[in-house]
Amino acid sequence: MADDNIQELALEDVMGDRFARYSKYIIQERALPDIRDGLKPVQRRILFAMNKDGNTYDKAFRKSAKSVGNIMGNFHPHGDSSIYEAMVRLSQDWKLRAPLIDMHGNNGSMDGDSAAAMRYTEARLSKIAGEMLRDLEKDTVDMVLNFDDTEYEPTVLPAHFPNLLVNGATGISAGYATDIPPHNLREVIDALVYLLAHPKAELEDLMEFVKGPDFPTGGILQGIDGIKKAYQTGKGRVILRSKTEIKPLKGGKQAIEVSEIPYEVNKAQLVKKMDEIRLNKDVAGISEVRDESDREGLSIVIELSKDANADGILAYLFKKTDLQVTYNFNMVAIHNQRPEHIGLKTALVAYLNFQKEVITKRTQFDLKKAKKRQHIVEGLIKMVSILDQVVATIRASENRKNAKDNIMAEYGFSDEQAESIVTLQLYRLTNTDVVALQEEAAKLAAAIEQYNLILAEPKELHKVLRADLKQMAKDFGDDRRTVIEDQVEELKIDTTVMVADEDVILMVSKAGYVKRSSIRSFNASGTDDNGLRDDDHPIFLDKVNTLSHLFIFTNKGNLIYRPIHEVSDVRWKEIGEHVSQTINGLDADEEMLNVFVFKTLEEAGTFLVATSDGYIKQTAYTDLTPGRGYKKRASVYTKLKTDDAKVVSVTYVPVAASGAVLLMSQNGYGLRYDLAEVPTNGPRTSGVKSMDLRDDDVVVDVALTDDKADVGLITQRGAFKRMQVGEIAPTSRARRGVQILRELKSEPHEIVDFVVLDSLQHALTVTTSRGKTHDIIPGDHPNSQRYSNGSFVVDVDTEGVPIAMEARLLEVVTN
């Protein structure tokens, strides 16, 4: 009989079948991340088990060995070292953009050092890991039995942030490998929000938000084409290089300082390789290589000998060491139970679809719970209305079961309602609790209505998802660390090698005079001996670097660009060069409005632009980068709708900036609303309506500020008023605002200008129609109420009518 169970099979068939099963297991259950939550099974089990144990960010740390043992015993029947290594990697902020584990103790280093043994370290979930697990208890994901059928574990986590792209993934399985780079949380969420509103968005549209990978170790990424190809096909090749700076030392020497290295490069091995190049004298000029990294950050110093070619040495190190590496995208994830090469849009769409499922299931759970409670509350309210009869019936009953049966039979209560009535404590029968029950019933009805709306209307579900995503960006978003450069632009940067890298004093005047002078010339002459006419004054005066970039915005919507090293170099006593000497097409009465100096032409922020006739917009920095004809022509940064209109304010807004836009009009109205209400438009547009202007009113100025700031304003009658921004309640864009001056029947005050006060002791300078100036110390004036007109500070009869007010330029630090 035993012989009946013996099968004769070809070895090739058996091996093929068994290896296919093994491969499927390795692919799905070990090495590749799920496209929905971006986790491998071991990572998911670590997070789930620690959360189940209450080992969360708001509790005390717990020994890693205890967590590992629990994970191994209940969910992951593999070696403890593989679990602990996965846990350690989840805690390393140089590997993950948003670490999911907080760890006390030695968790390894960028030098390749291994972590301390699990008996020495302590761990808990990070705050953002809590967002991966939130709503797990609301039946949002499928649960399956663990390996010994004693407990349930999730097949995927709810993942309220896009972990796959934010933290990336690496892994090698049978026939597949994956290498997904980390990304910036805020950028990915911006792309998700856009995709939610524009399901047919193309890759180019999404790359307006997701510029490229954002590695936790920073660095400079080169190769836009490689990024585009990777986001399209899942495969691509880019160059990742260290962030370096060449600094002068005493005695005419120089040093190359490395502050950021490529992702997953072993720092100790990199330093060792560069020191070998020094010892072998493969390149002349390196005198010492030191690793000066400490708790403040990474720092590798390559000290050069006198007269060494720093740029040539740096180029050699880029080529011969891991100071520059090739990064290959290989974006593979489990999608619909099978491994796939995924592009950016595929990953985003899959995540959005998953989140819609999670929100739907969560809402169904909340709805079921609310309906169940509503049924109980209805029974309790009905019971209160016939309280004496119910009490009498219960007292006449033999026992609890008999009491339940009696009140169900006599008054029509359901089993659940009857159970809640017989278990009710006597103190709950007070009038206060009756009111509380009625309030709870109203809240439940409203909640049920909202839940039904979310389940019935996709738009409502989208609204909930959008709010969740934006909250994640607000709570956990941070600035980009990796700089992205197109290789063509990198060649441009190489041309600046011939420019002397030095600090100079730069001045731009209101009338349009521009100059740079040596620090020595400036110190010899003094600030005021600047060569300007009496009716002109500086609007920018500071120490800058010759490799930086100058942007001058005029009040007629023109933008003048100059590299600092191209600005006319004159003695400080000389007036300098007027912009009209090189720039054609400027109006005779055109004035310089605001000046900005940037270190690179690849900033990621925007400019907030506002005009006197009530229009406002944000324009991306990248839209204003100079063209070939910048030396002879100004570019347009905003379109003015009428000849009378002018630009009143240009403010640079960094990527991470937030706050409120504050506007004031000549007729005494103030308006404040969130910066997010101002859309980003191109340079040749006027923007959107900023303020509802009536009776020939105009906007006098616009600023970014917050509730706690103070603002100083000046009127045409010479009155100065200091008030708190919080006096102007935040509302919405395009409204008229609130009156911030007291109305007078004769000679009413009109606002000329205002300044957000960064210091109460920092003087403000008022310019009058007679060319005179009057200084005001804001701290000498108390804060006024909204309907106050302030106090008179300028005698208009003798000094003239105020026409502008500016914060006085701070003293330039030259040493």
MARGUZA-27488 format. One record per residue (C-alpha): x, y, z. Coordinates in steps of 0.2 Angstrom, whole numbers. Layout:
% MARGUZA-27488
    c1    c2    c3
     X     Y     Z
...
***
This chain:
% MARGUZA-27488
    c1    c2    c3
     0     0     0
    14    12     4
    20    10   -14
     4    19   -20
    11    35   -13
    27    35   -23
    27    46   -38
    40    46   -52
    43    64   -57
    56    72   -68
    69    81   -57
    68    97   -69
    49    98   -65
    51    96   -46
    65   109   -46
    56   121   -57
    40   120   -47
    48   121   -30
    59   136   -35
    44   145   -42
    35   143   -25
    50   149   -16
    53   164   -28
    35   169   -26
    37   168    -7
    53   178    -7
    46   191   -19
    29   194   -10
    34   190     8
    52   196    11
    61   207    -1
    49   219   -10
    38   233    -3
    20   235    -5
    15   249   -17
     2   254    -4
    11   257    12
    29   255     5
    33   242    18
    41   224    17
    32   211    28
    46   212    42
    44   231    43
    25   230    44
    26   217    58
    38   227    68
    27   243    67
    11   233    70
    18   223    85
    26   238    93
    10   248    91
     0   233    98
    11   233   114
     8   252   116
    27   255   112
    22   272   104
    31   289   103
    21   296   118
    26   282   130
    43   278   137
    57   269   127
    57   250   129
    72   238   127
    74   233   109
    76   215   114
    59   214   121
    51   221   105
    61   209    94
    56   194   105
    38   199   104
    39   201    85
    48   185    82
    37   175    94
    20   181    87
    22   187    69
    39   184    61
    46   167    64
    64   171    57
    80   175    65
    81   189    78
    96   197    69
    85   200    53
    71   208    64
    83   219    74
    93   224    58
    76   230    50
    72   239    66
    88   248    66
    87   253    48
    70   261    52
    78   272    65
    93   278    54
    90   296    49
   103   295    36
    94   280    27
    76   286    29
    69   303    25
    56   301    39
    62   287    52
    48   276    58
    57   271    74
    65   282    88
    80   273    96
    90   277   111
   108   271   111
   120   267    97
   110   263    81
   125   263    69
   133   277    59
   137   283    41
   154   275    43
   146   258    42
   147   255    61
   135   242    66
   122   246    80
   124   240    98
   117   223   103
    98   224   105
   100   221   124
   108   238   125
    97   249   114
    79   255   117
    66   259   105
    49   265   102
    38   271    87
    41   288    80
    27   301    79
    25   299    60
    25   280    62
     9   283    72
     1   290    55
     5   273    47
    -5   264    60
   -19   276    63
   -37   269    60
   -30   251    60
   -43   247    73
   -58   253    62
   -57   238    50
   -48   248    37
   -37   234    31
   -38   215    29
   -32   205    44
   -25   187    42
   -20   174    54
    -2   174    59
    10   159    56
     3   149    71
   -16   154    69
   -16   162    86
   -17   181    82
   -22   192    67
   -10   203    58
   -13   216    44
    -9   212    26
    -6   231    24
    -6   246    35
   -18   261    33
    -2   272    29
    -9   290    30
     7   296    22
    15   290     6
    29   280    14
    35   271    -2
    41   287   -10
    45   297     6
    57   283    13
    61   274    -3
    65   255    -2
    80   244    -7
    79   225    -8
    85   210   -18
    73   195   -21
    73   180   -34
    73   188   -51
    69   206   -45
    78   220   -36
    72   236   -30
    80   253   -27
    67   267   -24
    75   283   -18
    68   294    -4
    57   309    -8
    52   325     0
    35   323    10
    28   340     6
    32   338   -13
    24   321   -14
     8   327    -5
     7   342   -16
     8   330   -31
    -6   319   -23
   -17   334   -20
   -15   340   -38
   -18   322   -45
   -34   321   -34
   -41   336   -43
   -33   332   -60
   -34   313   -62
   -28   314   -80
   -12   324   -76
     3   320   -86
    20   316   -79
    26   334   -83
    12   341   -72
    17   330   -57
    35   334   -59
    31   352   -56
    28   346   -38
    40   331   -36
    56   339   -43
    66   323   -40
    72   312   -25
    76   321    -9
    89   311     0
    91   312    19
   110   315    17
   107   330     5
   119   331    -9
   117   338   -27
   108   327   -40
   112   330   -58
   102   324   -73
    84   329   -76
    82   318   -91
    87   303   -80
    74   308   -67
    60   310   -80
    65   293   -88
    64   284   -70
    47   292   -66
    41   286   -83
    47   269   -84
    54   265   -66
    72   264   -72
    84   279   -74
   101   285   -71
   107   301   -62
   123   308   -55
   123   311   -36
   138   322   -29
   143   328   -13
   140   346    -7
   157   354    -7
   164   372    -4
   182   378    -7
   187   389     8
   203   400    10
   215   397    24
   230   407    31
   245   408    21
   237   408     4
   231   390     6
   214   383     2
   203   369     9
   189   359     1
   175   356    14
   163   343    11
   146   345    21
   135   332    12
   140   316     4
   130   304    -8
   116   293    -1
   122   277     6
   140   281     4
   151   274    18
   160   290    25
   174   281    33
   178   272    17
   177   288     7
   189   297    18
   201   282    18
   201   282    -2
   204   301    -3
   219   299    10
   226   285    -1
   226   297   -16
   236   309    -5
   248   296     0
   250   289   -17
   252   306   -24
   239   302   -38
   236   321   -39
   247   334   -33
   242   347   -20
   233   338    -6
   242   340    11
   229   332    23
   212   324    23
   202   325    40
   185   319    45
   179   333    57
   161   326    58
   153   329    75
   135   330    83
   133   346    73
   134   338    56
   145   330    43
   162   338    39
   176   332    29
   191   344    26
   203   341    12
   217   354    15
   227   359     0
   245   365    -2
   249   383    -7
   245   387   -25
   236   371   -28
   222   370   -41
   207   368   -30
   195   366   -44
   206   353   -53
   208   343   -37
   190   343   -34
   186   337   -51
   198   323   -49
   190   317   -32
   173   318   -40
   179   306   -54
   190   294   -44
   180   293   -27
   163   291   -20
   162   310   -18
   151   308   -34
   142   292   -38
   130   286   -51
   112   282   -44
   102   270   -53
    83   270   -51
    75   253   -51
    57   256   -44
    50   239   -41
    35   236   -29
    21   224   -26
     6   230   -36
   -10   220   -37
    -1   205   -29
    13   205   -42
    30   214   -44
    30   228   -56
    41   242   -62
    32   258   -57
    33   276   -62
    29   291   -52
    11   292   -58
     8   274   -55
    14   275   -37
     4   291   -34
   -12   283   -41
   -11   267   -32
    -8   277   -15
   -23   288   -19
   -34   273   -23
   -29   264    -7
   -32   279     4
   -50   281    -4
   -52   263     2
   -46   266    19
   -57   282    21
   -72   272    15
   -69   258    27
   -66   270    41
   -82   279    37
   -92   263    36
   -85   258    53
   -89   275    61
  -106   275    53
  -110   258    60
  -104   263    77
  -114   280    77
  -130   271    71
  -128   258    85
  -125   272    98
  -140   282    90
  -151   267    93
  -146   266   111
  -148   285   114
  -165   285   106
  -170   271   118
  -163   281   133
  -172   297   128
  -189   287   126
  -186   279   143
  -184   296   152
  -200   302   145
  -209   287   153
  -197   285   167
  -210   282   181
  -218   268   172
  -201   260   167
  -195   261   185
  -211   253   191
  -210   239   178
  -192   235   183
  -196   235   202
  -210   223   199
  -199   211   189
  -191   196   197
  -174   198   190
  -163   207   177
  -169   195   162
  -187   197   168
  -185   216   169
  -178   216   151
  -192   206   144
  -205   216   153
  -199   233   147
  -197   226   129
  -214   219   129
  -223   234   137
  -214   248   129
  -207   242   113
  -189   243   117
  -176   233   107
  -165   221   115
  -150   233   114
  -160   247   121
  -167   236   135
  -150   231   140
  -143   249   141
  -158   253   152
  -157   240   165
  -138   243   166
  -141   262   168
  -134   269   185
  -147   279   195
  -137   296   195
  -139   296   176
  -157   300   178
  -154   318   182
  -160   332   171
  -142   336   166
  -140   319   159
  -157   321   149
  -150   337   141
  -133   328   137
  -143   313   129
  -152   325   118
  -136   334   113
  -128   318   110
  -142   313    99
  -140   329    89
  -122   326    87
  -124   308    81
  -137   313    68
  -126   326    61
  -111   314    61
  -122   300    53
  -127   313    39
  -109   317    36
  -104   299    35
  -118   295    23
  -113   310    12
   -94   304    12
  -100   287     7
  -112   293    -6
  -102   308   -14
   -85   305   -21
   -82   324   -20
   -84   323    -1
   -73   308     1
   -60   318    -9
   -62   333     2
   -58   322    17
   -43   314     9
   -36   331     3
   -38   338    21
   -29   322    28
   -15   324    16
   -13   343    19
   -13   340    38
     1   327    35
    11   340    25
     8   353    38
    13   342    53
    28   333    46
    34   342    30
    51   350    29
    63   358    17
    71   349     2
    89   344     7
    95   338   -10
    98   351   -24
    93   346   -41
   103   352   -56
   101   350   -74
   117   345   -82
   117   360   -94
   115   372   -80
   129   363   -71
   141   368   -86
   135   386   -83
   141   385   -65
   158   379   -71
   160   395   -80
   161   405   -64
   177   396   -59
   186   411   -67
   177   423   -56
   186   429   -40
   177   423   -26
   176   438   -14
   165   448    -3
   160   466    -8
   148   479    -3
   133   481   -15
   122   496   -16
   106   499   -26
    97   516   -25
    79   520   -26
    82   530   -42
    92   516   -50
   110   518   -47
   120   501   -44
   138   499   -39
   149   487   -29
   164   492   -20
   178   484   -10
   176   482     9
   192   492    11
   185   507     0
   168   506    10
   177   506    27
   188   521    22
   173   532    17
   159   527    28
   140   523    25
   133   540    21
   147   546     9
   140   535    -5
   139   548   -20
   120   548   -21
   110   564   -25
   101   572   -10
    84   566   -17
    90   548   -18
    94   535    -5
    99   516    -5
    86   503    -4
    99   489    -3
   116   490     6
   125   475    11
   140   464    10
   138   451    -4
   148   438   -13
   154   440   -31
   147   423   -36
   129   428   -30
   115   434   -41
   106   451   -40
    87   454   -44
    80   471   -45
    62   473   -46
    54   490   -52
    38   498   -48
    32   496   -66
    34   477   -67
    51   475   -74
    65   464   -67
    83   468   -69
    96   454   -67
   115   455   -64
   127   442   -58
   136   452   -44
   153   450   -52
   146   460   -67
   140   475   -57
   151   490   -60
   166   490   -48
   169   508   -42
   176   517   -27
   163   519   -13
   162   538   -15
   157   537   -33
   139   536   -38
   140   520   -49
   131   515   -64
   113   519   -68
   103   504   -74
    97   514   -89
   115   514   -96
   113   496  -100
    95   492   -99
    83   498  -113
    65   502  -112
    63   509   -94
    51   523   -91
    59   540   -85
    49   539   -69
    52   521   -65
    59   517   -48
    68   503   -40
    56   494   -28
    64   480   -20
    81   470   -21
    86   452   -18
   102   443   -18
   103   424   -20
   117   412   -20
   111   401   -34
    99   403   -48
    90   387   -43
    80   393   -27
    63   384   -25
    53   398   -17
    41   411   -25
    39   430   -26
    23   437   -19
    19   452   -30
     5   465   -26
    -1   480   -36
    -9   497   -31
   -25   493   -41
   -29   477   -31
   -21   462   -39
   -10   449   -31
     0   433   -36
    14   422   -32
    27   419   -46
    39   404   -45
    58   409   -43
    61   397   -58
    50   407   -69
    61   422   -67
    78   415   -70
    87   426   -83
    87   423  -101
   102   427  -114
    97   445  -116
    98   450   -98
   112   463  -100
   102   474  -112
    83   470  -108
    73   469   -92
    61   455   -91
    43   456   -86
    38   449   -69
    20   455   -68
     8   463   -80
     0   480   -75
   -18   482   -81
   -18   501   -82
    -6   515   -84
    -9   522   -67
    -6   505   -58
    10   501   -50
    18   487   -40
    18   491   -22
    26   476   -15
    38   461   -20
    42   448    -6
    52   433    -8
    43   418     0
    54   402     4
    47   385     1
    44   382    19
    36   399    23
    18   401    29
     8   415    37
    -4   428    32
    -5   442    18
    -8   459    26
   -14   473    14
   -19   491    18
   -28   503     7
   -26   522     6
   -44   525    13
   -39   516    29
   -45   498    26
   -35   483    32
   -37   465    26
   -28   449    31
   -29   431    24
   -19   416    22
    -4   415    10
   -11   399     3
   -26   409    -5
   -14   417   -17
   -11   406   -32
     5   404   -41
     4   412   -59
    17   416   -73
    27   432   -75
    16   439   -89
     0   439   -79
    -9   451   -67
   -14   438   -54
   -30   438   -45
   -40   451   -35
   -32   455   -19
   -44   467   -11
   -61   475   -14
   -57   493   -18
   -70   506   -18
   -71   525   -20
   -55   527   -30
   -46   518   -16
   -29   510   -19
   -18   497   -10
    -3   506    -2
     8   491     3
     7   472     6
    17   461    18
    18   444    25
    16   443    44
     7   434    58
    -5   438    73
     9   442    85
    18   455    75
    16   474    76
    14   485    62
    18   504    60
     8   515    48
    10   533    43
    -4   545    36
    -4   559    24
    -7   571    39
     9   565    48
     1   554    61
    10   538    65
     1   523    73
     7   506    80
    -5   492    81
    -5   473    83
    -8   463    67
   -20   453    77
   -32   468    77
   -36   464    59
   -45   447    60
   -40   435    46
   -54   433    32
   -53   429    14
   -45   436    -2
   -54   449   -12
   -64   457     3
   -64   475     7
   -57   472    24
   -60   482    40
   -58   500    44
   -41   503    54
   -43   522    55
   -56   532    64
   -67   541    52
   -67   560    52
   -79   571    43
   -66   584    39
   -48   581    33
   -49   562    36
   -33   553    38
   -26   542    23
   -13   528    24
     3   532    15
    13   517    19
    15   504    33
    30   493    39
    29   476    49
    40   480    64
    54   467    67
    61   477    81
    53   491    91
    70   500    93
    74   499    74
    71   516    67
    59   519    53
    62   533    40
    48   543    33
    51   553    17
    41   568    13
    35   577    -3
    49   590     0
    63   577     0
    65   578    19
    67   563    30
    60   560    48
    65   545    59
    53   537    70
    57   524    84
    42   513    85
    45   508   103
    42   526   108
    24   524   103
    11   513   112
     0   500   103
   -16   508    97
   -33   501    95
   -40   498    77
   -51   514    77
   -37   525    83
   -28   538    71
   -11   537    81
    -1   552    85
     6   566    75
    25   565    72
    28   574    56
    24   593    54
    17   593    36
    18   612    36
    36   613    38
    43   596    33
    30   591    19
    17   578    17
    24   560    20
    25   550     4
    34   534    10
    40   525    25
    54   512    26
    64   502    39
    81   510    40
    95   500    33
   105   491    46
   123   494    48
   134   483    36
   145   471    45
   161   471    35
   173   461    46
***
